[in-house]
């Protein structure tokens, strides 16, 4: 069965985010006022084959812990849903 995982990776709240600070400082220059904080992260979409949703969840959890997120400085969360979307062909 095919599943789609939508993975959100963000810097931990206690970790300084210089990229977010730079964006927040630039926003008034483009007419966006009143923004107190900006945090920059990553969004990853993964299409995977798994026997069940539980198995897909375990696979994505492992991918995040071992490769996609630096769990010392980043947090992650994800959603899983069945899909008919095809994997990109190489």
Secondary structure per residue as TSV (DSSP state, phi and psi in degrees):
chain	resnum	aa	ss	phi	psi
A	1	X	-	360.0	141.4
A	2	X	E	-93.9	140.8
A	3	X	E	-131.0	152.3
A	4	X	E	-113.2	129.7
A	5	X	E	-112.4	130.1
A	6	X	E	-108.6	110.7
A	7	X	E	-110.0	128.0
A	8	X	E	-110.9	124.4
A	9	X	E	-120.5	127.2
A	10	X	E	-132.9	150.8
A	11	X	E	-64.3	144.2
A	12	X	-	-57.7	148.5
A	13	X	T	-60.8	-29.4
A	14	X	T	-83.6	-4.7
A	15	X	S	-94.4	131.3
A	16	X	-	-62.9	136.2
A	17	X	-	-118.4	85.8
A	18	X	H	-62.8	-32.8
A	19	X	H	-65.3	-44.0
A	20	X	H	-63.0	-40.6
A	21	X	H	-61.4	-41.2
A	22	X	H	-64.2	-42.5
A	23	X	H	-65.0	-45.5
A	24	X	H	-59.9	-39.4
A	25	X	H	-70.2	-26.3
A	26	X	H	-86.9	-24.8
A	27	X	H	-55.7	-43.5
A	28	X	G	-58.8	-29.5
A	29	X	G	-68.6	-18.9
A	30	X	G	-109.5	16.1
A	31	X	T	88.9	12.8
A	32	X	-	-106.2	105.1
A	33	X	-	-104.3	157.4
A	34	X	-	84.9	11.5
A	35	X	-	-84.8	120.6
A	36	X	-	-84.1	-34.3
A	37	X	-	-156.5	146.5
A	38	X	-	-128.9	132.9
A	39	X	-	-119.6	130.8
A	40	X	-	-106.3	130.2
A	41	X	-	-136.2	-158.7
A	42	X	E	-127.4	147.0
A	43	X	E	-120.5	125.2
A	44	X	E	-122.7	131.3
A	45	X	E	-109.7	127.3
A	46	X	E	-126.1	129.0
A	47	X	E	-103.4	127.4
A	48	X	E	-141.7	156.4
A	49	X	E	-97.8	133.1
A	50	X	-	-153.1	156.2
A	51	X	S	-69.8	-28.8
A	52	X	S	-154.8	168.7
A	53	X	H	-63.7	-38.2
A	54	X	H	-61.4	-42.9
A	55	X	H	-64.5	-41.8
A	56	X	H	-61.5	-42.9
A	57	X	H	-60.0	-44.0
A	58	X	H	-63.0	-40.7
A	59	X	H	-64.2	-43.8
A	60	X	H	-68.9	-40.6
A	61	X	H	-56.9	-47.6
A	62	X	H	-63.6	-43.0
A	63	X	H	-60.1	-42.1
A	64	X	I	-66.1	-46.5
A	65	X	I	-67.2	-36.5
A	66	X	I	-95.4	-23.2
A	67	X	I	-138.7	-49.6
A	68	X	I	-76.4	-33.7
A	69	X	-	-119.8	142.3
A	70	X	-	-89.9	98.1
A	71	X	T	-69.0	-6.0
A	72	X	T	-77.3	-34.0
A	73	X	T	-119.4	-8.4
A	74	X	E	-130.5	151.9
A	75	X	E	-111.3	160.7
A	76	X	E	-142.7	154.8
A	77	X	E	-147.7	156.1
A	78	X	E	-152.9	159.1
A	79	X	E	-122.1	150.3
A	80	X	E	-125.0	138.7
A	81	X	E	-149.0	148.6
A	82	X	E	-61.2	149.0
A	83	X	-	-148.6	159.2
A	84	X	-	-110.6	3.4
A	85	X	-	-61.6	139.0
A	86	X	-	-86.9	149.0
A	87	X	-	-71.8	145.7
A	88	X	-	-63.4	136.2
A	89	X	-	-85.4	147.7
A	90	X	-	-90.9	360.0
